[in-house]
Structures are given as structure tokens and as C-alpha cells.
Amino acid sequence: MKMTLQHVHVPSTDAMDTLIEKGVFALQPLIQIDEAIVRVEWNEGQSPAFKAHVHLVTPGPDLEAEGTDHSLRAAVAKMFKALRAKVDARCLKRATRLKESFKRPAGREGRRTVR
């Protein structure tokens, strides 16, 4: 997996970078991640001032999530909460699709009896 961390008007600290890396790596058992692009920024004129955005390149549709708050740590936490919800929804959809395919009898798709 390739990971890119972008800091806009926010100093790069080991603690924050480690927090972000651990959050992304924690998702790997659930979903295959080819590339992760995380952008954290501070906008002085906005309220809330901190914004965190993640873009995960995966097989199939990519996943994106965003979080904003008055502190960088809270914005990152909101971003990962939204991302985790999207990953869980994708996993649930996949599991439901597999479960439904086992319920249907073989060779019966598309046939209807006319009375």
C-alpha cells in the first residue's frame, strides 16, 4: 500500500502521523487498500478551522471521507468514524450478496411458472 500524507498549514508531527497511519492500517484486514491519500489542513478564516480528508484507492469504487472540527485530533477522529461506517457498509453489502446467492436454488434464476 502506498500512503501519502499532505499537511496544509499544519505542522507534521510524529504523533499525528502515527495516529493517521494506524487508523488506515487498521482497515486493511477489512478491505484491500492499494493507495491512501490523507490531507489535513487548517483554514484560519473558517469555523471549524481543521479539516481532515481521506481518499482510499481500492478494487471497485474508491472510498472517501471527511471530518471537520475545532481541533485537528477531533477532525481526524470524525474522518475515521465516517470512513469506518463506509467500510462496514461495503462489507455488509458484500456479505448480504454472498448470503443471498447461497439461498437461491441452482438453475432457478429467471424462471417463472405461468398459471
Secondary structure, DSSP 8 states (H G I E B T S, - for coil): -EEEEEEESS---HHHHHHHHHHHHTTTTTS--SEEEEEEEE-TTSSS-EEEEEEEE-SSS-EEEEEEESSHHHHHHHHHHHHHHHHHHHHHHHHHHHHHHHHS-TT-TT-----
